[in-house]
Amino acid sequence: MEVMLNEEQTSHLKQYIYSIATISIDEARRHAGIDKPFLKQKHMAEWFDISVNTLNKWERQGLPTITIDGIKLYSKDEVSKWVLSHQK
């Protein structure tokens, strides 16, 4: 099946696809925490693609955390440095 579009329809379709792609990319970035310098535990584990149990183990081994009013946060920069310091 072949669909023929005129220039105006093609332009609208391109704009629509661009809009959907932009929204999807922004949503994925927010979900991944790319734009956030600090993450909560679950999101930090997701960011490193590890389990929360592994993250807890790393904490016992010295992984830096920040706790404010009982909320634990992780600095992506500091955690990355810590992980790199264990590079062999």
N, C-alpha and C positions, 0 to 999 in steps of 0.2 A: 504494500500500500504506500503510495506516495502522496505527500501533502504539499501543496503549493501555497506559499504565502506571499502577499505583496510586501513592499518595503515597509510600510507602516506596521503591518502585522509582525514582520520580522523584528522591527525595532522594539515593539511592545514585548515580544517574547524574550528578546535579549535582556531588556530591562527587568522583566519578571524573574528570569533565571539569575541575573546578577543580584537582585534583591534577596532572593531565597538563599543563595550561596553566602552572601554577606551576613545575613542573620544567623545562618547555621554555623559559620566560622566564629562569629562573636560568641554564640552560645557555647560552642566547644571550648573556646579560650576561657570563658568564665568557669565552665565546669572543670577544666584542667587547672585552673588557678594561675594561668600564665601571667595575668596582669596583677596578681596579688603578691606583695613581698613576704607576707606572713600567711601561714596556713594552719588550720586545726589538724588534729591527729589523723583523722580519716583521709582528709585531702592530701596531707603530706605522704601518707602511705601510698595513695593512688598516684601521686606525682612521681614517686620513685618506683612504682609498680612492685611494691612489696606488701606483705600483710601487716596489719596493725601489731600483731605479736612480734614480728621482726623489728618493727619500729620501737616497740617497748624494750626489746633486747638491746637495741642500739643505745637507747637512753641509759640503760644500766651500765653500758660500756662508755658513757660520757657524751652521747649526742646532746648538743646544746638545745635547751628549751627556754621558753619565756612563760611565766605564769603570772597572770594579772587577774585579781578577783576570782581565783579558782579556774580561770580559763587558760588552758595550755595552748601556746602558739609555738610555731616553728618558723624561724627565719630561713627562707630558701637559700639565701647567700651563705649563712653560717653553717647550715646543715650540709650544703654542697662542699664547703671547705673541709668540714669534719670527715665527710665520706672520702674526699680526695686525699686527706692526710693518712688514710688507711690503704692507699694504693701501693701495690708491691711492684 
